[in-house]
Amino acid sequence: MSDTELGLAAVYRMIKKAGANRVGDDAAEELRATLEEIGKLLAKQAIDFAAHAGRKTVKASDIRLAVKSVLKTTL
């Protein structure tokens, strides 16, 4: 059993839906690893936002704020 959260088939589909005719195994693996890394960063930031608001529950608004915060600092 692997320690990844995203299924590789879903990543292949994502790349194909973006317009690729063919997808290399290495490309799918790399995108999966990258998406998982970004997802963990977003989740950690969203947890911080929820805690700052005095909540234990992470809400969609926390995720949206985390996306804005993380993408602003990385772009």
BELLINCOR-V156236 format. One record per pair of residues at least 12 apart in sequence whose C-alpha atoms are under 10 Angstrom apart, sorted by the first residue. I is the first residue (numbers start at 1). GAP is how many residues later the second one is. D is the distance in whole Angstrom. If there is no record, write none. Layout:
BEGIN
i->I gap->GAP d->D
i->I gap->GAP d->D
END
This chain:
BEGIN
i->4 gap->28 d->8
i->4 gap->29 d->8
i->4 gap->32 d->8
i->5 gap->27 d->9
i->5 gap->28 d->9
i->5 gap->30 d->10
i->5 gap->31 d->7
i->6 gap->26 d->7
i->6 gap->27 d->9
i->6 gap->29 d->8
i->6 gap->30 d->7
i->7 gap->22 d->10
i->7 gap->25 d->8
i->8 gap->17 d->9
i->8 gap->20 d->7
i->8 gap->21 d->7
i->8 gap->23 d->9
i->8 gap->24 d->7
i->9 gap->19 d->9
i->9 gap->23 d->10
i->10 gap->18 d->9
i->10 gap->22 d->9
i->11 gap->12 d->10
i->11 gap->16 d->9
i->11 gap->17 d->6
i->11 gap->18 d->8
i->11 gap->19 d->10
i->11 gap->20 d->7
i->11 gap->21 d->6
i->11 gap->24 d->9
i->12 gap->12 d->9
i->12 gap->13 d->9
i->12 gap->15 d->9
i->12 gap->16 d->6
i->12 gap->17 d->9
i->12 gap->19 d->9
i->12 gap->20 d->9
i->13 gap->15 d->9
i->14 gap->14 d->9
i->14 gap->17 d->10
i->15 gap->12 d->9
i->15 gap->13 d->8
i->15 gap->16 d->9
i->38 gap->29 d->10
i->38 gap->32 d->9
i->38 gap->33 d->10
i->39 gap->28 d->10
i->41 gap->25 d->9
i->41 gap->26 d->9
i->41 gap->29 d->8
i->42 gap->20 d->9
i->42 gap->21 d->7
i->42 gap->22 d->9
i->42 gap->23 d->9
i->42 gap->24 d->6
i->42 gap->25 d->6
i->42 gap->26 d->10
i->42 gap->27 d->9
i->42 gap->28 d->7
i->42 gap->29 d->9
i->43 gap->15 d->9
i->43 gap->19 d->9
i->43 gap->20 d->7
i->43 gap->23 d->8
i->43 gap->24 d->9
i->44 gap->19 d->10
i->44 gap->22 d->8
i->45 gap->17 d->8
i->45 gap->18 d->8
i->45 gap->20 d->8
i->45 gap->21 d->5
i->45 gap->22 d->9
i->45 gap->24 d->8
i->45 gap->25 d->8
i->46 gap->12 d->7
i->46 gap->13 d->8
i->46 gap->14 d->9
i->46 gap->15 d->9
i->46 gap->16 d->5
i->46 gap->17 d->5
i->46 gap->18 d->8
i->46 gap->19 d->7
i->46 gap->20 d->5
i->46 gap->21 d->9
i->46 gap->23 d->10
i->47 gap->12 d->9
i->47 gap->15 d->7
i->47 gap->16 d->9
i->47 gap->19 d->9
i->48 gap->14 d->9
i->48 gap->18 d->9
i->49 gap->12 d->9
i->49 gap->13 d->6
i->49 gap->14 d->9
i->49 gap->16 d->8
i->49 gap->17 d->8
i->50 gap->12 d->6
i->50 gap->13 d->9
END
